[in-house]
Amino acid sequence: MKAFFEAIQYLFVDILFVPLNFLRSLELSSWFVANTINWIFVIICASALVYWVKQLKIFEESGTEKQDTTAHSFLK
């Protein structure tokens, strides 16, 4: 059983986290390059938010959105 957990440790520490260790070593030379993963997530979240707001505007303008204050039967 110990070998199983050591294999999991080897997989994550020595194989999967190598790119993250490289980015961590870059932090002293270039902060923006070291945080590329964070910038990618920020761009994805911002674009999803823009898409969501555009869709809300489309449904609001067409009048198909149901804005009943009692959306659930237990609120009546």
MOPAC internal coordinates of N, CA, C and O (Angstrom, degrees):
PM7 1SCF
backbone

  N    0.0000 0     0.00 0     0.00 0    0    0    0
  C    1.4449 1     0.00 0     0.00 0    1    0    0
  C    1.5301 1   110.63 1     0.00 0    2    1    0
  O    1.2310 1   120.84 1   146.31 1    3    2    1
  N    1.3187 1   116.00 1   -33.69 1    3    2    1
  C    1.4634 1   119.78 1   179.67 1    5    3    2
  C    1.5277 1   110.59 1   -64.12 1    6    5    3
  O    1.2310 1   120.38 1   142.70 1    7    6    5
  N    1.3142 1   116.88 1   -37.30 1    7    6    5
  C    1.4609 1   120.66 1   179.88 1    9    7    6
  C    1.5286 1   111.40 1   -65.00 1   10    9    7
  O    1.2310 1   120.71 1   146.33 1   11   10    9
  N    1.3190 1   116.25 1   -33.67 1   11   10    9
  C    1.4604 1   120.61 1   178.45 1   13   11   10
  C    1.5249 1   110.81 1   -62.56 1   14   13   11
  O    1.2310 1   120.44 1   132.65 1   15   14   13
  N    1.3254 1   116.77 1   -47.35 1   15   14   13
  C    1.4586 1   120.33 1  -179.61 1   17   15   14
  C    1.5266 1   111.57 1   -70.88 1   18   17   15
  O    1.2310 1   120.15 1   148.21 1   19   18   17
  N    1.3209 1   117.31 1   -31.79 1   19   18   17
  C    1.4610 1   119.59 1   174.62 1   21   19   18
  C    1.5259 1   111.12 1   -68.16 1   22   21   19
  O    1.2310 1   120.14 1   147.93 1   23   22   21
  N    1.3148 1   117.34 1   -32.07 1   23   22   21
  C    1.4683 1   120.98 1   175.81 1   25   23   22
  C    1.5218 1   110.72 1   -67.75 1   26   25   23
  O    1.2310 1   120.57 1   139.91 1   27   26   25
  N    1.3327 1   116.52 1   -40.09 1   27   26   25
  C    1.4655 1   120.02 1   176.54 1   29   27   26
  C    1.5292 1   109.87 1   -63.79 1   30   29   27
  O    1.2310 1   120.56 1   138.06 1   31   30   29
  N    1.3351 1   116.54 1   -41.94 1   31   30   29
  C    1.4557 1   120.42 1   177.69 1   33   31   30
  C    1.5265 1   110.85 1   -61.69 1   34   33   31
  O    1.2310 1   120.14 1   135.05 1   35   34   33
  N    1.2994 1   117.34 1   -44.95 1   35   34   33
  C    1.4646 1   121.19 1   179.28 1   37   35   34
  C    1.5281 1   110.93 1   -61.36 1   38   37   35
  O    1.2310 1   120.52 1   137.21 1   39   38   37
  N    1.3264 1   116.62 1   -42.79 1   39   38   37
  C    1.4572 1   120.70 1  -179.52 1   41   39   38
  C    1.5176 1   111.11 1   -59.53 1   42   41   39
  O    1.2310 1   120.35 1   131.03 1   43   42   41
  N    1.3232 1   116.94 1   -48.97 1   43   42   41
  C    1.4587 1   119.50 1  -175.51 1   45   43   42
  C    1.5191 1   112.11 1   -76.80 1   46   45   43
  O    1.2310 1   119.60 1   133.25 1   47   46   45
  N    1.3195 1   118.36 1   -46.75 1   47   46   45
  C    1.4648 1   120.88 1  -173.33 1   49   47   46
  C    1.5185 1   111.61 1   -73.85 1   50   49   47
  O    1.2310 1   119.88 1   135.05 1   51   50   49
  N    1.3165 1   117.84 1   -44.95 1   51   50   49
  C    1.4582 1   120.44 1  -172.16 1   53   51   50
  C    1.5287 1   114.41 1   -94.53 1   54   53   51
  O    1.2310 1   119.66 1   165.47 1   55   54   53
  N    1.3220 1   118.26 1   -14.53 1   55   54   53
  C    1.4648 1   119.46 1  -177.10 1   57   55   54
  C    1.5317 1   111.80 1  -119.66 1   58   57   55
  O    1.2310 1   120.08 1   121.96 1   59   58   57
  N    1.3303 1   117.46 1   -58.04 1   59   58   57
  C    1.4640 1   120.14 1  -171.53 1   61   59   58
  C    1.5249 1   113.79 1   -76.67 1   62   61   59
  O    1.2310 1   119.81 1   151.58 1   63   62   61
  N    1.3367 1   117.96 1   -28.42 1   63   62   61
  C    1.4624 1   119.87 1  -177.38 1   65   63   62
  C    1.5213 1   113.17 1   -94.47 1   66   65   63
  O    1.2310 1   119.32 1  -175.10 1   67   66   65
  N    1.3202 1   118.91 1     4.90 1   67   66   65
  C    1.4689 1   121.01 1   179.34 1   69   67   66
  C    1.5302 1   112.03 1   -60.77 1   70   69   67
  O    1.2310 1   118.62 1   135.68 1   71   70   69
  N    1.3366 1   120.23 1   -44.32 1   71   70   69
  C    1.4750 1   118.86 1   177.32 1   73   71   70
  C    1.5268 1   112.66 1   -62.96 1   74   73   71
  O    1.2310 1   120.41 1   144.01 1   75   74   73
  N    1.3219 1   116.82 1   -35.99 1   75   74   73
  C    1.4620 1   119.54 1   179.08 1   77   75   74
  C    1.5259 1   111.16 1   -70.39 1   78   77   75
  O    1.2310 1   119.93 1   144.27 1   79   78   77
  N    1.3160 1   117.73 1   -35.73 1   79   78   77
  C    1.4616 1   120.31 1   175.12 1   81   79   78
  C    1.5163 1   110.92 1   -64.88 1   82   81   79
  O    1.2310 1   120.46 1   143.25 1   83   82   81
  N    1.3167 1   116.73 1   -36.75 1   83   82   81
  C    1.4667 1   120.66 1   176.47 1   85   83   82
  C    1.5204 1   110.80 1   -64.01 1   86   85   83
  O    1.2310 1   120.32 1   136.04 1   87   86   85
  N    1.3251 1   116.99 1   -43.96 1   87   86   85
  C    1.4613 1   120.26 1   178.00 1   89   87   86
  C    1.5261 1   111.58 1   -64.89 1   90   89   87
  O    1.2310 1   120.60 1   144.82 1   91   90   89
  N    1.3225 1   116.46 1   -35.18 1   91   90   89
  C    1.4624 1   120.15 1   177.83 1   93   91   90
  C    1.5270 1   110.81 1   -66.00 1   94   93   91
  O    1.2310 1   120.00 1   142.96 1   95   94   93
  N    1.3129 1   117.61 1   -37.04 1   95   94   93
  C    1.4622 1   120.45 1   178.52 1   97   95   94
  C    1.5264 1   112.14 1   -70.95 1   98   97   95
  O    1.2310 1   120.22 1   157.39 1   99   98   97
  N    1.3241 1   117.19 1   -22.61 1   99   98   97
  C    1.4661 1   121.69 1   178.04 1  101   99   98
  C    1.5233 1   113.36 1   -77.95 1  102  101   99
  O    1.2310 1   120.34 1   167.22 1  103  102  101
  N    1.3250 1   116.96 1   -12.78 1  103  102  101
  C    1.4546 1   120.39 1  -171.68 1  105  103  102
  C    1.5289 1   112.48 1   -60.26 1  106  105  103
  O    1.2310 1   119.68 1   145.17 1  107  106  105
  N    1.3047 1   118.21 1   -34.83 1  107  106  105
  C    1.4609 1   120.39 1  -178.42 1  109  107  106
  C    1.5270 1   112.19 1   -72.99 1  110  109  107
  O    1.2310 1   120.14 1   152.46 1  111  110  109
  N    1.3132 1   117.33 1   -27.54 1  111  110  109
  C    1.4598 1   119.35 1  -178.63 1  113  111  110
  C    1.5278 1   112.73 1   -92.86 1  114  113  111
  O    1.2310 1   119.79 1   139.91 1  115  114  113
  N    1.3217 1   118.00 1   -40.09 1  115  114  113
  C    1.4638 1   120.67 1  -179.06 1  117  115  114
  C    1.5238 1   109.63 1  -147.68 1  118  117  115
  O    1.2310 1   121.11 1   -70.51 1  119  118  117
  N    1.3167 1   115.47 1   109.49 1  119  118  117
  C    1.4530 1   120.42 1  -178.16 1  121  119  118
  C    1.5240 1   111.26 1   -67.24 1  122  121  119
  O    1.2310 1   119.90 1   140.70 1  123  122  121
  N    1.3380 1   117.80 1   -39.30 1  123  122  121
  C    1.4626 1   120.97 1  -177.32 1  125  123  122
  C    1.5239 1   111.69 1   -66.41 1  126  125  123
  O    1.2310 1   120.09 1   140.09 1  127  126  125
  N    1.3237 1   117.43 1   -39.91 1  127  126  125
  C    1.4734 1   120.23 1   178.72 1  129  127  126
  C    1.5215 1   110.31 1   -69.19 1  130  129  127
  O    1.2310 1   120.23 1   142.54 1  131  130  129
  N    1.3211 1   117.16 1   -37.46 1  131  130  129
  C    1.4577 1   120.41 1  -179.36 1  133  131  130
  C    1.5245 1   111.94 1   -66.44 1  134  133  131
  O    1.2310 1   120.05 1   155.91 1  135  134  133
  N    1.3230 1   117.50 1   -24.09 1  135  134  133
  C    1.4611 1   121.42 1  -178.57 1  137  135  134
  C    1.5206 1   112.47 1  -105.79 1  138  137  135
  O    1.2310 1   119.91 1  -150.57 1  139  138  137
  N    1.3164 1   117.78 1    29.43 1  139  138  137
  C    1.4658 1   120.44 1  -179.15 1  141  139  138
  C    1.5206 1   112.42 1   -61.48 1  142  141  139
  O    1.2310 1   120.06 1   142.44 1  143  142  141
  N    1.3217 1   117.48 1   -37.56 1  143  142  141
  C    1.4657 1   119.68 1   179.21 1  145  143  142
  C    1.5223 1   110.02 1   -62.68 1  146  145  143
  O    1.2310 1   120.21 1   137.92 1  147  146  145
  N    1.3226 1   117.20 1   -42.08 1  147  146  145
  C    1.4622 1   120.41 1   178.13 1  149  147  146
  C    1.5228 1   111.37 1   -64.02 1  150  149  147
  O    1.2310 1   120.48 1   138.87 1  151  150  149
  N    1.3429 1   116.68 1   -41.13 1  151  150  149
  C    1.4684 1   119.53 1   178.59 1  153  151  150
  C    1.5144 1   111.31 1   -63.44 1  154  153  151
  O    1.2310 1   120.31 1   141.75 1  155  154  153
  N    1.3251 1   117.02 1   -38.25 1  155  154  153
  C    1.4705 1   120.66 1   178.31 1  157  155  154
  C    1.5229 1   110.33 1   -62.88 1  158  157  155
  O    1.2310 1   120.33 1   136.01 1  159  158  157
  N    1.3463 1   116.97 1   -43.99 1  159  158  157
  C    1.4611 1   120.46 1   178.30 1  161  159  158
  C    1.5276 1   111.83 1   -65.16 1  162  161  159
  O    1.2310 1   119.90 1   142.73 1  163  162  161
  N    1.3154 1   117.79 1   -37.27 1  163  162  161
  C    1.4628 1   121.09 1   178.02 1  165  163  162
  C    1.5251 1   110.08 1   -64.48 1  166  165  163
  O    1.2310 1   120.07 1   137.50 1  167  166  165
  N    1.3101 1   117.46 1   -42.50 1  167  166  165
  C    1.4644 1   121.26 1   179.22 1  169  167  166
  C    1.5254 1   110.90 1   -65.18 1  170  169  167
  O    1.2310 1   120.21 1   138.04 1  171  170  169
  N    1.3269 1   117.20 1   -41.96 1  171  170  169
  C    1.4677 1   120.72 1   178.67 1  173  171  170
  C    1.5267 1   110.41 1   -63.58 1  174  173  171
  O    1.2310 1   119.89 1   134.32 1  175  174  173
  N    1.3251 1   117.82 1   -45.68 1  175  174  173
  C    1.4638 1   120.93 1  -179.57 1  177  175  174
  C    1.5200 1   111.72 1   -65.88 1  178  177  175
  O    1.2310 1   120.10 1   140.24 1  179  178  177
  N    1.3276 1   117.41 1   -39.76 1  179  178  177
  C    1.4679 1   120.24 1   179.12 1  181  179  178
  C    1.5232 1   110.98 1   -65.36 1  182  181  179
  O    1.2310 1   120.12 1   137.92 1  183  182  181
  N    1.3347 1   117.38 1   -42.08 1  183  182  181
  C    1.4661 1   119.47 1   179.09 1  185  183  182
  C    1.5232 1   111.36 1   -67.66 1  186  185  183
  O    1.2310 1   119.93 1   143.89 1  187  186  185
  N    1.3333 1   117.75 1   -36.11 1  187  186  185
  C    1.4668 1   120.32 1   176.64 1  189  187  186
  C    1.5281 1   110.57 1   -65.97 1  190  189  187
  O    1.2310 1   120.20 1   141.68 1  191  190  189
  N    1.3194 1   117.22 1   -38.32 1  191  190  189
  C    1.4565 1   120.62 1   178.76 1  193  191  190
  C    1.5253 1   111.07 1   -66.27 1  194  193  191
  O    1.2310 1   120.10 1   138.08 1  195  194  193
  N    1.3224 1   117.42 1   -41.92 1  195  194  193
  C    1.4646 1   121.26 1   177.71 1  197  195  194
  C    1.5274 1   110.37 1   -62.67 1  198  197  195
  O    1.2310 1   120.25 1   136.04 1  199  198  197
  N    1.3356 1   117.13 1   -43.96 1  199  198  197
  C    1.4729 1   120.80 1   178.28 1  201  199  198
  C    1.5199 1   110.81 1   -61.72 1  202  201  199
  O    1.2310 1   120.02 1   137.41 1  203  202  201
  N    1.3284 1   117.57 1   -42.59 1  203  202  201
  C    1.4587 1   122.02 1  -178.44 1  205  203  202
  C    1.5265 1   110.76 1   -64.27 1  206  205  203
  O    1.2310 1   120.20 1   136.44 1  207  206  205
  N    1.3192 1   117.22 1   -43.56 1  207  206  205
  C    1.4645 1   120.79 1   179.95 1  209  207  206
  C    1.5328 1   110.36 1   -65.95 1  210  209  207
  O    1.2310 1   119.91 1   140.96 1  211  210  209
  N    1.3219 1   117.77 1   -39.04 1  211  210  209
  C    1.4716 1   120.53 1   176.98 1  213  211  210
  C    1.5246 1   110.88 1   -62.58 1  214  213  211
  O    1.2310 1   120.23 1   138.21 1  215  214  213
  N    1.3248 1   117.16 1   -41.79 1  215  214  213
  C    1.4590 1   120.27 1   178.55 1  217  215  214
  C    1.5263 1   111.03 1   -65.92 1  218  217  215
  O    1.2310 1   119.90 1   140.48 1  219  218  217
  N    1.3189 1   117.79 1   -39.52 1  219  218  217
  C    1.4644 1   120.61 1   176.27 1  221  219  218
  C    1.5210 1   110.92 1   -60.96 1  222  221  219
  O    1.2310 1   120.59 1   139.26 1  223  222  221
  N    1.3246 1   116.48 1   -40.74 1  223  222  221
  C    1.4623 1   120.58 1   179.46 1  225  223  222
  C    1.5190 1   110.93 1   -65.98 1  226  225  223
  O    1.2310 1   120.05 1   139.35 1  227  226  225
  N    1.3286 1   117.51 1   -40.65 1  227  226  225
  C    1.4726 1   121.17 1   179.45 1  229  227  226
  C    1.5260 1   110.21 1   -61.70 1  230  229  227
  O    1.2310 1   119.76 1   133.94 1  231  230  229
  N    1.3369 1   118.07 1   -46.06 1  231  230  229
  C    1.4584 1   120.74 1  -179.09 1  233  231  230
  C    1.5253 1   111.67 1   -70.50 1  234  233  231
  O    1.2310 1   120.17 1   147.58 1  235  234  233
  N    1.3130 1   117.28 1   -32.42 1  235  234  233
  C    1.4609 1   120.39 1   177.63 1  237  235  234
  C    1.5245 1   110.83 1   -67.26 1  238  237  235
  O    1.2310 1   120.38 1   137.69 1  239  238  237
  N    1.3167 1   116.89 1   -42.31 1  239  238  237
  C    1.4711 1   120.71 1  -179.20 1  241  239  238
  C    1.5213 1   112.47 1   -70.13 1  242  241  239
  O    1.2310 1   119.76 1   146.85 1  243  242  241
  N    1.3261 1   118.06 1   -33.15 1  243  242  241
  C    1.4577 1   120.06 1  -179.38 1  245  243  242
  C    1.5214 1   112.62 1   -81.52 1  246  245  243
  O    1.2310 1   120.12 1   165.01 1  247  246  245
  N    1.3144 1   117.37 1   -14.99 1  247  246  245
  C    1.4619 1   120.96 1   177.35 1  249  247  246
  C    1.5128 1   113.90 1    79.09 1  250  249  247
  O    1.2310 1   119.27 1  -166.36 1  251  250  249
  N    1.3097 1   119.00 1    13.64 1  251  250  249
  C    1.4634 1   120.76 1  -178.93 1  253  251  250
  C    1.5212 1   113.00 1   -88.61 1  254  253  251
  O    1.2310 1   120.25 1   172.27 1  255  254  253
  N    1.3160 1   117.12 1    -7.73 1  255  254  253
  C    1.4577 1   119.20 1  -178.90 1  257  255  254
  C    1.5205 1   109.53 1   -79.62 1  258  257  255
  O    1.2310 1   120.77 1   -49.71 1  259  258  257
  N    1.3246 1   116.12 1   130.29 1  259  258  257
  C    1.4580 1   121.67 1   179.66 1  261  259  258
  C    1.5267 1   107.95 1   -87.57 1  262  261  259
  O    1.2310 1   120.95 1   -64.50 1  263  262  261
  N    1.3304 1   115.79 1   115.50 1  263  262  261
  C    1.4623 1   120.07 1  -178.69 1  265  263  262
  C    1.5152 1   110.37 1  -113.69 1  266  265  263
  O    1.2310 1   120.66 1  -129.40 1  267  266  265
  N    1.2925 1   116.35 1    50.60 1  267  266  265
  C    1.4483 1   122.21 1   177.44 1  269  267  266
  C    1.5211 1   108.55 1   -80.09 1  270  269  267
  O    1.2310 1   120.59 1   -49.37 1  271  270  269
  N    1.3225 1   116.47 1   130.63 1  271  270  269
  C    1.4655 1   118.69 1  -178.29 1  273  271  270
  C    1.5232 1   112.08 1   -70.29 1  274  273  271
  O    1.2310 1   120.11 1   159.46 1  275  274  273
  N    1.3250 1   117.39 1   -20.54 1  275  274  273
  C    1.4638 1   120.96 1   176.91 1  277  275  274
  C    1.5160 1   108.22 1  -104.23 1  278  277  275
  O    1.2310 1   120.70 1  -107.61 1  279  278  277
  N    1.3189 1   116.28 1    72.39 1  279  278  277
  C    1.4440 1   120.72 1  -176.73 1  281  279  278
  C    1.5234 1   111.61 1   -71.95 1  282  281  279
  O    1.2310 1   120.24 1   154.85 1  283  282  281
  N    1.3181 1   117.14 1   -25.15 1  283  282  281
  C    1.4592 1   121.23 1   179.40 1  285  283  282
  C    1.5243 1   109.38 1  -114.49 1  286  285  283
  O    1.2310 1   121.30 1   -29.92 1  287  286  285
  N    1.3054 1   115.12 1   150.08 1  287  286  285
  C    1.4569 1   119.66 1  -176.75 1  289  287  286
  C    1.5257 1   111.95 1   -66.11 1  290  289  287
  O    1.2310 1   119.50 1   152.01 1  291  290  289
  N    1.3160 1   118.56 1   -27.99 1  291  290  289
  C    1.4704 1   120.06 1  -178.22 1  293  291  290
  C    1.5296 1   111.70 1   -77.61 1  294  293  291
  O    1.2310 1   118.79 1   172.76 1  295  294  293
  N    1.3275 1   119.92 1    -7.24 1  295  294  293
  C    1.4518 1   122.67 1   177.58 1  297  295  294
  C    1.5264 1   112.54 1   -89.98 1  298  297  295
  O    1.2310 1   119.55 1   173.13 1  299  298  297
  N    1.3163 1   118.47 1    -6.87 1  299  298  297
  C    1.4665 1   122.20 1  -177.89 1  301  299  298
  C    1.5045 1   111.30 1   -74.84 1  302  301  299
  O    1.2310 1   120.10 1   180.00 1  303  302  301

